[in-house]
């Protein structure tokens, strides 16, 4: 394939999510989450192929600001548009106040290859409770998947 100047969606890039590992330092557990740890839910997000409709178990619920970001990977390639999600604690020197759309940021996380140290901008943000979940999609189990916001889940029946 030739090179393309089209933006890359986060869902089309390779993610290493076999085990998402621990949450960043400074994360505060949510005091009264809609989905407490241990809740069984159905995911309605499509961050990764096969995620939408997958059954999941909540393993963490946190209170912080959560961002969709546009960034250029440190490994080269096209800009990634609207990567969902990065939390306040995964942005270099972000402080404690919500960042405005368009704010320039440096990513300190490695959800995907080329993220750590990448420069980008805030595309949007939310103050919804943000969750870490375990789920299975297409025969692969994902442990400690970060992040899913509250409106990207519904109760499992």
Phi, psi and omega in degrees: 000145176278172178283154183228146177264004179287140176299150179260135175277148181300325184290343181266354180268155179290127177244146177255092187239021177306316172214117182287349178073190185287160176284159180297155175300145177091358179289136180253123177302141178294139184285328182212066184292149175299323180241093180294162176308134182098346180296142174264127184225167171248129179280139177243006178271158177235041180301327180228154178302131178087357183286318182298120181094354181288145174279142183217162174240130178287126178245355176195146177221125189228153178251111180194178172270140184235138189234145162265133184233151169255132180207159175256120182301145178291344180272003182093183180095184185286156175299140175266126182258137173055046175293120177252123006224159171229133180268163181311320184286355178255013178244131183297129175051041184280344182071202184244354180267152179297133180274141180284153173305139180091350179297133177285137183223160170239127183278139179244012182251166179230043177308322181227155177303132177090002180279314187299121181087357181289145176264143180198196178222153175287125176269319178197171180210164177214155174249016176298155171304138179246140190240154168249133184227154167255133178207165177239131177220133178053038176080000180250130179270129178251121179257140176055044178292126178244127008224155173227128178271164189306319183281007175257017180221156171219157182297141174282141180263000000 
